[in-house]
Amino acid sequence: MNRMVALWAHPRSRSTVLERVFIERKDFEVFHEPFAHVAFNQDSSIPSDNLACGLPTTYEGVKALLREARQQHAVFHKDMCYHCLAELKADPAFLLEQDNIFIIREPLSSIRSHFAIYPQMPRDAIGHKAQYEVFCEVTRLTGRIPYVINADDLVHSPETTVRQLCDHLQLPFMPQALSWNQECPTQWLPWRSWHKAAEQSTHIHSTHHSPINDTVVNSDSRLIGYYRFHRPYYERMNQFTKGLGLT
């Protein structure tokens, strides 16, 4: 049986650029946020580009798609835990049949980036709490702490971070997968407007923002509440990161 790797993320965690590495490897069939099509459709308020693209719109349908693909190729899928939190927590068989890895980003940075695209985002869409719940469920099911990457480690030391991930997954490290041409992979088309920076990139790199106490978040009581709610879940997961101590 071919393997399946799941990258569980929260929005604006830099998960898409890590996904791009797996696209460039070419030894996985890569699915970009397939469970988003369960959570959203063309009538949803969240910005999107082409959700009517033929992907399944039920949890069981997405699972069947991934399992069918796995019959032919190794599968990598990246998704947000809040898209299907209740279903994931009630489905130990699905979680146990794949390698579950997690990527986190400091919530002030991810909230700022999220707000720039979707100012009406609800609190749960920040995603750290849902991600932590799936992290705990995988820990309970396997008896082991899952692999966690901090996005700051990824952008500051991409080669080392990806090499460590490959070692964990027992995959060959492919340095050529760390660079690419500027283009939009077909997997990203339903959510293309969310991935402009990734589409225009040629490698993993850090984006520069204003200092951490920026006014975008700190002047908005709603966003301050979002940050205070999600920060503890980030902290709990961050203590298990496999990075370089850069965060």
N, C-alpha and C positions, 0 to 999 in steps of 0.2 A: 504494500500500500504506500502510495506517495504521501509525503508529509504535508501538513498544513500549519502555517505560522499565522497567528493573529496578533496584530499590533493594536492594542486598545489605547485610545487617546482621549483627550478632551479638545474642544475647538481651539485653534490657534496655538497648538503645542509644537509646531514644526514637524508634525508627523508626516505631512505630505512630502517634505524633502527627504525624509528617511525612506518613505515609500518609493521615491524616485530612484534611490539606490537599488532597490529590489527590481524595479522595472529594468534598469540598466544591466543587472546581472544576467537576465534572460534565461535563468534556469527555474523561474517561478512564473506561474500565471498569476497576475496581480489584479486584485479587485479593490476599487477605491470606494469606500464607504457604502457598501451595498445595503446595509441596514438603514441607511438614511432614507431609502425609498419605502421603508415601512413607516417611518415617522412622519414623512412629508410627502406632499404632492404638489402639482402645479398651482393649486389654490392656496397653499400655505403662505404665510406672511414672510417667511424667511427668504432672502434673496437666493435665486437659483437661475439656471440657464436652460436646462432641458431635462426635466425630471421624467417626461414622457418618452423615455429612451428604451423601453422594453424590458427593463430589469424587473424582477419580481417585487411585488408590493406587500407581501406577507412575510412574517418571520420564517415560517416553514418553507416558503418558496425560496427565500434567500439561502437557507441551509441546504436545500436540495440542489441549488445552483452550485454552491461551493463544493458539496460532496461529489456532484457529477464531474466537475472540473478536476477534482482530485483523482478521479479514476485515470486520467490521462497525463496529468502533470502535477508537480509540487505546486501548492497554492499559498499565496500570501494575500491576506486581506487586512485592510486598515479600516477601523471604524471608531465611532464615538459610543461610549457605553450608555449614554443617556438615550440613545436612539431606541434601545430595546432592553432596558434594564430589567424589568420584571421577567421578561422571557429568558434572558441569560441566567438570572439567578435561579430560575426554575428548571434549568436544562443542564444538569451536570454532565450528561453524556457528551454534549457538544463541546463544553469547555475542556473536558478531559481528552478529547480526540485531537487536540492541537497543541502546539507550543504557544503559550500565552506570554507576550511581552508587553510592557507598558512604557509610555513616554509621558513625562510631565514637564510643565513649564511654570515658572513662578506666576501666580494668578494675576498680579498687577499688570504684568506684561501681556498675558494672554487676554485679559479683560480689555485692556486698551486696544489691542489689535482687533478683537471681536467687535467692539463698539464702533470702530471705524467703518466696518462693513454692515453691521446690523444693530443700529442704535436701540431698536425695540426688543432686543434679546431678553428673554425671561431669565430669572435667576438660575433655574436648573440647567439652562443651556450653557452655562459656564463650564459645567461638566466634571469638576474635580470630585464632587461627592459621589456621583454615579460611578466614576472610574474607581474610586476607593472601594466601593461596595463590591465591584467585580473582582478587584484585587484581593479583597478579603475572602471572597468565595473561592477563588482559585487556590489561595493559600489553604483554606479549609479542606478542599477536595484533594489536593496533592500532598499536603503535609510539608510543603516547601514554600519559601518566599519566592514569588515570581521575579523575573528579571525586569529591572526598572532602569530607564535611561532618563537623565535630566537633559532637557533640550539645550541648556547652556553648555554642557559638556560636548554635546553633538556639534554645535557651531564653533566652539573654541578649539576643539581637537577632534575633527571629524574622522581622520584616519584611525587614530587610536580607538575612538569610541566604536566605530563600525567594526574594526578588527576584533575588539573584545566581544561584541555581539555575535560575530561569526564564530568565534571560539565557543561561546556559550551554546550556540545552535549546532555546533559541529559542522559548519559549512566552510568551504574554502574561501579565504579572503580574496576578493577580486578588486585590486586597486583601480582598474579601469572603470569600475562602476561608480567611482566618486566624481566623475565629470561627465558632461553630456552637452548636447546641442540645445540651444534655446528653442523650445517648442512646447506645445500642449499635448501630452499623452492623451490618447482617446479616453482613457479611464476618467480623466478630469473634466470632460466636457459638460456633464450635468451641473457641475459646481465651478465652472471656469472662473467666474468673477471673484471667487474666494482665493484663487491661487495665482494671481497675476505675478507676484514676486517670484514664486517658484517656477512659473512658466518662463520668466525672463532670465532665470539664473543659468549658470553653467557648472555650478558646483555648490557644495554646502558652505554657507558663509553667514556671518552675523549681520543682522540689520541694526542700525543705530537709531535709538530713540532718545528722547529727553530724559533727564534724571528720574530715578524711581519715584520721587515724590511729585510727579507731574500733575498739572491741574486738570487734565482730562478726566481722571478718576476722582481725585481728591476734592473736586468742586461739585461733585454730583452725589448726593446722599444715597441715591439708589445704587450706584456703582460701589460706593463705600460699603454698603450693606452686602453686596455681592462678594466683595473682596473679603470682608471679615467672615462671611459664612464659609467660603471655600478654602481660605488659607490654611486652616488646621488640617484639612484632608491632604493638601499638598505637602505639608510638613511631615505628616505621618508616612507618606510614601517616599519622600525625599531621603529619609534616613536609610532606605534600602537601595539607593541608586548604586550602580556599578561603575560610576564614572571616576574622574581623576581628582576629585576634591576641589574642583574649580568653583563650586556653587556655594 
